[in-house]
Amino acid sequence: MAIPSYNCRNCSKADLLNSGTDQSFRSCIEPRSLQHLDSPEVRLVNKNRPSSSHTVLLEIILQTKPPRIPLQVANRRNPVDTMPVPLVDLIAPPPLRHRPMSVAPHVLANASKAVPLCLFMSLPARVPANSATDQLHPYTRILYPREELTKNCETGQIGVPHLRHYFEHTGRFPSPLLTATETHSLGRSFVPDEETVLVDIVARWGDPSVSREYMRSGPREFVAFHPQSVKAAIVTCGGLCPGINTVVREIYLALKNIYGIREIYGVQMGYRGFYAPDLNTVPLSDEFVKGIQHRGGSILGSTRGGFELSLIVDSIASRGLNQVYIIGGDGTQRGAYKIFEECMRRRLMVSVVGIPKTIDNDIAIIDHSFGFVTAVQEAQRAIRAAYVEATSGFNGIGLVRLMGRNSGNISMLATLAAGDVDVCLIPEIDFDLDGPHGLLIHLENLLKQKGYCVVVVAEGAGLKHIQKAQESEHEVDASGNVRMPNVGLWLAEKINSWFSSRGKEVNLKYIDPSYEIRSVPAVATDNIMCTLLAQSAVHGAMAGFTGFTCGTVNTHHVMIPMKEIISKGRTRVDLSSRMWHRVLASTLQPPLKNK
């Protein structure tokens, strides 16, 4: 039963708050709900709560060992400076019928002066009849000083590099948003540096771990750059992806419209645009970015390779750039981190910001990258076309090759979204082609049962079967990635020859929408994400942060240190995850292994 708090009907508020005795407490409020509080010792804690409907705070001292609880850490900007926390505090908000609709329940943080961070669970506080046991009710709010939490575990807050960490004198100016008109007050809600976003939001009872925390992105009340001194550059690197033009446009608009910056440049054709004599740095303008969010590709051009660290940083220094926005995937982010390190080594006061771009969705930590939703939607169209072809012919087989060099995220989610796929092959799974439990026998069984089948294969799947051809070539692209043989064409040839050798006719249709998927404009969801990522990058750079990548973690926009991103490497599909198990439940495909 919930512990309510009451208006004092028999004495003054001061008498109730200062009495501090169990008897006074019982005489001043209605006795209901108190029968559940008889087993622990109950006393009223002196709390000065300024409210016409003051909140009664009960301190429940358990007479047993400290409870086993899941630990989650969250920052509180201004925790209440009161007595050190005992074993456990329970906070009861005023009953809803006594509380104005505009007044939210009070959230108190008990912490000593030396420990301003506490552990928080959920409201409302509830105490079961057996509250003196070693297990608290799951709805209990528990406050512990971080000092106690981190005795046996590492603190989870991950800081973001700031220019003041490298330079003794950095700028500190009031944000232009403080004087902005209503028309231009975009993102005016200032975010304190102490505000973080939890990464590990699922916990188990008895788990002593502390969640990692990333700094929340957003506008700061003070900025490190005066708008008139900013010279910003935007560069796009790597392969194409839906939404690149939206990011470029929104970075420009955020710099110009929110912060009043006028010198904004676009670097053409990736990293080589910084130093190549035949490439120009383009001054961006309203006319230049007009309508580009509706176009695919990159308005600035995007190429792989061309990373020459000394030449790039020389160009940044000679042009007087102090903000560089780098849009690209895992390899590009590694290059951006080296640029950041070299700028700091040379004592160049430059904010280097990364915006993650990967159509394969294989960048670590973030929920997903921009353009991924568009890619899945377009891939679903290709699967639907393969399904129509397969069901319209005798012994029809629809084979779709999708992007995914190291990660099968597009294939996995497109398969789940389409609902028409019989076999999904991704780089993370090992399968046999021949044998009684191999892929080819399974396809034969599907044709016997349904008369058709649809197969989705990621470009990096089944490499062990064509490893010989890959080793003989050893070709790499400009980014250093190994050029993979076309697994789609190879698998189509194997399927046709195998059925032909068994005297069976099949009608195979092969569809490869890879370049079509990556060159289309972004859908609405991705366009919104591109806008928020761009504004987050600009807010962070203007505040003086550097060497960070913008992204979403648990749907919240955060700033992640580049070092943290690149140290995790590329992410892959977890074959023990619920998402992959959902795919298996949709396709009903067996393990496709003979052993």
N, C-alpha and C positions, 0 to 999 in steps of 0.2 A: 504494500500500500504506500502511496506517495506521502512524503512528509510535507504538509502544507505550512505556510506561515500566515499569521493572523494579525489584524489590527487589534491593539490592546483595548479591551472594552472596560476593564476594571481599574486601570491605573494609568498614569502618564507614560508617554514613550520613554522619558528619561528613567523613570523607575524601572520599567521593564528591561531596558538595555543595561542598566547599571546594577541590577539586583544580583545577577550572576549566580543565582541559586536554583537548584532544581525545584524547590517548593514554590518559589515565586513564579517560576516558569509555568508550573502546573496550575497555579491559582489564577493566572492572567489570561489563559487561553482555554478554548474548549478542550475537553479531555479526549476527544476522539483521536484515533491513530496512535495514542500513547501506549496502548497495550503492547504494541510491537517493539517498543523501545525499552522494555523492562530488563531484558537480559544484559545489554551493555550498560555501562555507567553513562548517564546523560547529564550534561551540564550546559548551561547557556554561555556562549562565548561573547565577550564584550566586543561588539562591532558597531561602529558609528556609521550607520547607513542613512544618508540624507534622503528620506522619502516619506510622503504622507502615509504610505502603506508600507511600513518598515518591514524588512525581511528578517525572519528569525533564522539564524545560522546555528545548526546543531553540530556539536563536535562529538562524534561517536568514537569512544576509545574501546577498541576491541581487546578482549582479555586473552586472546590467543596470539599465535605467531602472525607476522605480517601477511596479508593476503597475497595469493598468486594472481597477478594481473598482466594483461597484455600491455606492453609499453609503447606508447606513441608520443613523440615529442612535438610540441608546437610552441612557437614564440608568442609571447604576449607583449604588446608594446609598453603598457604601463601597468605591471602587476601591482596589486595592492601591497603596500609595505606594512606587514603586520607581524605577528608572532611567528616563530619557526613552526613548520608543519609537524604535527604529531603523527601518529600512525596513519590516520585517515581522516579527512574532512568530508562531510556530506553537505551539499548546498541545496536548499529547497527554495524554488521561486515562489512568489505569491500565487495563491490560487487564481485561476483565470477569471473567475467571477468578481474578484476584488481588484483586478489589475486593468487599468485602461488599455485599450487596444494598441495605443501608440507606445506603450512601455514594454520593453522586452524583459525577460527574466535577467536578473543580475548574474554576471559571470565573474566570480571572484578568483583571484590567484593568490594563495598564501605562499609567500616566499620571504626569506631573509634578505637583507641588503646585499649580501655577497653572492646570492644565487637568484638572479632575476628570471631564470627560465624554469618552467615547471612542466609536469606531465599532466595531460588532460584526457579525460574520457568523455562520456556523453551525458547530457541532461535528459529527463529529470532524475533526481536522486530518489532511489527507492530502497527500502530496507525490508527484506523478507523476515519471516518470523524467526528463522534460524540464523540471524545476522551475526551471531558470535562464532560462526564456523570459520574455516580458513578460506572460504570461497565467497566473494561478494557477488551480489546480483549484477548481471551484465549491464544494467542501465545506471550503475553507480558512477558518479564523477569522482575521480581520485586525483588528488594533488600531491605530487612529490617534488622536492627540489631536484634539479638536474644533478647537483652534487651527489645525491644518493644514487641516481640512475646510472651515472657514468663511472662508478667505482670499478665495475667489472666489465664495462663495454665502452666503445669509442663513441664520442659525440658525433652526431650525424650532419651538422651544418657544414656546407661546402661553400667557401667564399669565392667571390669573383674578383679577378685582378682589377685594381683601380690605379689611375695615373698617380695618385698621391702616394702609392706604395713605392713608386720609382723616382718621383721628383719631389723635392722639398717644397717648391712653390708651385702650386696649381691654382687655376682660377676658381672662384666661387661667386657666382652671380645669381640673383633671383631669377627664377624661371620666367620666361616670357608669358607663360600661362597664367601667372598671377595677375597680369593686367590685360589678358586677352578679352576680347568682346565675346558675347554669347555665340556669335557665328564661328569664331575660330577657337573656341575652348574645347578642342578635341582632346579627350583623355585627360581632363583637368583634375581628376581625383588623384592626388599625389600618393605615392606609395613609399613608405619608410624603408630604409635599408634593412631594418630588422625583420621585415615581413618575409616569410619563407613559405615554400610549398613542400608538403610531405611527399616523399616518393613511395614509401612502403605503407600503403593505407590498409592493408589486410594483415591482421595479427592473430596469433593463437594464444590461448590462456597458457600462462607459464613461460612464454617466450621472452627472454630477457633482452632482446635486441632493441636498439634505438633506431628509429627511421632516419634515413638520409633526408636532408633538406636542401633545396635549391632556392636561391634568392629570386623573389618574385619580380618580374619585369613591370615597367610602367614609368610614368613621369615622376621625376623628383622635384622637390620644392626648390632646390638649388642646382645649378648646372655648372660644369667645369669650363665650358667654352662660351665666350661672348658670341652671339650670332653673327656679328660683323667680322669676326676673325676666322670663321669656319670656312675651310675649303674641303669639300667632300667628293669622293670618287666611288663609283659603283662598278663592279665587274662581275660577269657571269662566266663560270668555267664548267668544263665537262660536257656531258651529253645533254640533249634537250629534255624538257620536262614541262608538262602543263602548269602554267601559273608563273613562269619566270618573268614575263612582261608585267604581270600584276605587281610582283614584288618590286621591280625596278620603278614602276610608276608610283607606288605607294611610299617608297623611301624618299623619292623626289618630293612628293606632295607633303609628306610629314616634315621634311626639312624646311621646305619653303613656306607652307601654310601654318604650321604649328609653331615653328621656331624662327621664322623670318630670315632664313639663310638664302643667299643669292648665288653663291658660287658652288654649283653642283655639276659634276662631270661624269660622263659615261666612258668607261674604258672598253675599247672594242676588242673582240676576239680573244677573250680570256686573259691569262697572265701575260702573254706575249704583247698585248696591247700597251703595257706599261713602257716598253722599251723599243719595240720594233719601229724602225724609221718609216715604214710604209703604212703604218696604222695611225689614225688620228684619235686623240681624246676629244670626245664630243661634249660641248656645253649643253646641258639639258635645259629644256624649256617646256612651258605648257603646251606649245604646239608639237614639240617632239614626242611627248608622252600621251598626247590626245588619242584616246580610243585603243591604245595598245593592249589594254586588258582583255580585249575581245579577239586578239590574235594569238596564234600559237607561236612557238619558237622563242627566239630572243632578239629583241630589237637592237641589242648591242653586239650580237654575234657571240657564239660560245664554242670554244675548241678545247681539246684535250692537250695536255703537255704544255711546253713553253715556260716551265717554272725555272727561272734563273734568279735565285734569291738576291744576290748582290745587285743585279741590274734593276730588279723590281724596287728594292729599297732605295737605290740611288734615284730612281725616278720619283718615288714618293717624296724624298728629301728635296730634290731640285724643283719640283712643282709646288712645294710648300703645302702639301696635303696634310691635314690633321685628323681626318676621318676617312676610313676605307671600309667599304661594305663589300664582302666577298660572298657570292652566292655559288654554292657547289656542294658536291657530295663528300664522301669520306676522304678521298685523296685530296680534294680541294681544301678541306678543313685542316688537314695535316700541313699543307702548304701555308695556310693562313696562320697557323700557330707558329711556324718558323718565321714568317714575316713579323708577327708580333714580338717574338723574342729578339729578332735582329733590330727592330725599331727601338726596343728598350735598351739593347746593348749599345746602340749608337746615340742614346739619349735623345731620341726623337719623340716629342710629345704627340703621339698619334694613337687614336682609338681604332683598333682593328676588330671588326665585328664580323662574325660568320652567320649566314642564314643557310640552314641545311637544305640541300636539294638532292633527293635520290628517288627515282621512280620505283626502285626496288624496295624502298622502305627498309633499308638495312643499316641505318645509322642508329647507334646505341642510345639508350636513355629516353629519347623523346617518344611520345605516343605514336606519331607518324609524321611523315614529311608532307609538304604541300605537293599537290599533283597526284598523290597516291589514290585518293578517292576517284579522281577522273580516270586514272589508269584502270582501276578495277571496273568502273562503269563501261569503259570502251572495250575491255577484255570480255566482259559479259556479252556484249553485242557479237563479238567474234564467235563465242561459244554457242550463242543462239543460232548463228548462221550455220555452224558445223552440225548442230542438232537437226536443223531443217534439211540439210543435204543428206545426213545419215538416214533419217527416217523416210526420205523420198526415194531411196534406191534399194536395190536388192543387195542384202548383206552389206549395208552401208556402214562405213567407218568414218567418223568425223575426227580429224586430228588437228589440234590447235597448239601452236608453239607460242608461248608467252615469255615476256622478259623475266629475268631472275637468274643472274649469273651465279650468285652464291646463296641467295635466299629465295624461297618459294612463296613469299607473301602474296604477290599478285595472283599467282595460280591458285593458292589456297582460298583466298577470299572471293575471287571470281568464280571458282567452282562452287563455293557455298552460296553465292548470290544467284547463280544461274539455275542450280538445281537439276541440270540435265546431264551432268557428267558422270561417267561410269568408272573412269580411272583418272587419278590426278598424280602425276609424277613430278616430284620436286627434288632439288639437289640434296636435301637433307635425308632422303630415304634411299636405302640400298635395295635394288630389285634385281631379279634374274630375268633374263629374256627367254631362255629355253628351259626345258625341264617340265616335269609334271605339275609344278606349282608356279611356273614362270608366267610372264606377261602374255606371251603368245597363246598359250593354252587357255588362259583366262579370257582373252578376246574371243577365241573360238567358242568357248562356253556361252559367252554373252550373245554371240550371233545365233547360237542354237536356241537360246531362251527368248530373246527379244527380236532378233532379226536385224539389229543395228547396235552400235555403241559409239560413245563419244569419249575421246581421250584428250586430256590436257597435259602438256609437258612443258616444264620450265626450261629455259635455254641451258641451264647448268646441270640438268638431271642426266643420269646415266652415263657420266663421263668415263667410268671404268670400262664400259663396253667399246668406247672409241679412243681409249687412252693411247693406243699405238699410233694412231694418226696424229694425235696431239703432240706426242713426244718427238715425232719425226720432223715436225714443223718448227716448234718452239717460237712461234710468232707472238709478238706483243704489240699492243697499241701504244700511242704516244704517252698514255698515262702509266704504262708499265704493266697493264693487265694482259694476261695471256689471252690470245685470240682463240676462242673456242670453236670447234667444228659445229656445223648446224645440226643439232641433235634431232630437229624436226624432220629434215630431209632424210637423215640417216635412218630414223625410226620408220618413216614411211616406206623406204626401200626394203627394210627388213620385214615389215609386215606383209608387203606385197609378195616378196620372194618366198616367204614361209608358207603362205596360203597357196601360192602357185605350185610349190613343190608337193603339196598335199592334194592337188587337183581340185581346189575349192576356189570359187570365184568370189572376189570381194570388190566392193566399189568404194575406194578410199578417196576422200577429199581432204587436202591439206591446206590449212589457213594459217598464215603468219602475219598478224596485225602489228608487229613490233613498232615499226616506224610510224604507222598511222596513229597508234596510241600515244606516243610521246610528243607528237607534233600538233595535237588538237588544243584548242583553248580550254582553260580550266572551267569546271562546272562551278555552280554557285558556292557550294561548301568550300571548295579549295580557294576560290577567290576571296572569300571572307577570311580564311586562314592566312592567305598571303598578305592581306591588309594588316591583320593583327601582328603578324611576324615582323613586317616592315616597320610598323610604328614602335614595336618593342625594341627593335634594333636601334632605331633613332633615339628613343628615350634613354636607352642605356649608354649610347655613345655620348650624348649631350651631357649626361650626368658624370662622365669621366671614366666609366668602366671600359675595359679593353681586354682583348684576349678571350672573348666569350662568344658563345653561340646561342642564338635564340631558339626556343622550341617550346612545345607543350608537354607538360608532365601532369598526368591525371587531369587533363583538360585545362589546366592553368598555365599561363605563359610565364616562363622562367628564363633566367640567364644562367647558362651552364659553362663553366670554364672549358676552353678548347682542349686543354690537357686531359680533362675528365672524359670528354667525348672520344678523343683519339685513343686513349688508353684502353677503352672497352672493346675496340675493334668493331667489325661488322656484326650485326645481329643476324640470327638465323631462326627458322621456325623450330619451336620446341615441340618435338614429337610426342611429348607427354602432356602437352597443354590441352586444355578443354577445346580450344579452337580447332586443333588438328583432329581431335576425336569427333568433333561435329562434322568435319569433312568426311571422315571415314563412315560416319552414320549416314551421310548423304549418298556417297558413292557405293557403299557396301563392298569396297574392294578388299581382297585378302592381302596378306603380307607380301605376296609375290616373291617369296623366297623358297628355295628347295630344301633348305636345312632349317 
